[in-house]
Amino acid sequence: MSGLGGYILDWLGFGSHDHAGHGHDHHGPHGHTHGVIDATIATTNRGIWAIKWSFIILAVTAALQMVVVVLSGSVALLADTIHNIGDATTAIPLWIAFMLARRKPSPTFTYGLGRVEDLAGIVIVLVILFSAIVAGYQAVERLIHPQTVTHLGWLAAAGLVGFLGNEAVAMFRIRVGREINSAALIADGYHARTDGLTSLAVVIGAIGVWLGFPLADPIVGLVITIAIFGIVWQSARSVLTRMLDGIEPGMMVEIRHAAEHVPGARIVDAKARWIGHKLHADIAIAADEALPLAEASKIASALEQELFEHLPALAAANIRFSSDDDRPNAHGHHHDHGDHPGHTH
């Protein structure tokens, strides 16, 4: 379905559960895309679908926990609730990033706006950091000025609700993030998983108070704060690596492995970087200057096809021939999804 009806179904989560729901992509030597929707929109629809439902789950979870916070006065649960609210809030920059990623390249942004996803990742890290500071302040304040914690049964139940809600969101975000190769969405998923584990700490705090140790509640609040700082570090490292054009160590191994399947494609130099959740590669292969242009084109096309098969997240491969010292030679080959190969003489 296309038009407004299709858009509404996509927003509601129907029809965007699978990349093939609107057609299929075939990455061959010519890289034609079949279907009514390209891969970028398919993956961003999938991302938006995951963000939307995780936001709903976390919003409901935080609302239920806030009621118990008011009843019990638990600072540990307050820290957990603040974190849940922050986690739900991170859906906003991710949703904006995925929406902007749908825009086509322009004369100004020739690679499109995929990098906005990295900026969203930075915003998410800052939100997590802020929630850690607030939670830590509340816990220290309660250590200095202890207060009685009540409704321990409800407190434990709220901790379990927080764990279940966050674990559901974590599985959503991590699975979909890996499907569409989004570092920001994966980082947000691990953030939710850590938040779920800290919710279990709320249950431990409630048990401690029940056993006659009232400081157990603010101590658990501090433990939760430390855990949040840990996820800040993990998420920041992942997002900043991509912002600085870093890639996973195994990526270059996979590129060179793809070249081993193509006779005559000896890699002289290879580079790759992420733009949003799409991979772009720039590869130079050794050239025999006596090789006819048609044969060189066949080698480049064969390597291109192998790269797309080995790297599902690959959006564009720029393949050129050069000497061993990587000097540009007579033939270049470029491909991007939806375009025919180009030749540079």
Helices and strands as residue ranges (DSSP letters): H 3-12, G 19-22, H 39-72, H 75-89, H 91-101, H 116-144, H 152-180, H 183-210, H 216-243, H 249-259, E 267-275, E 278-286, H 293-310, E 314-322, E 328-336, E 342-344
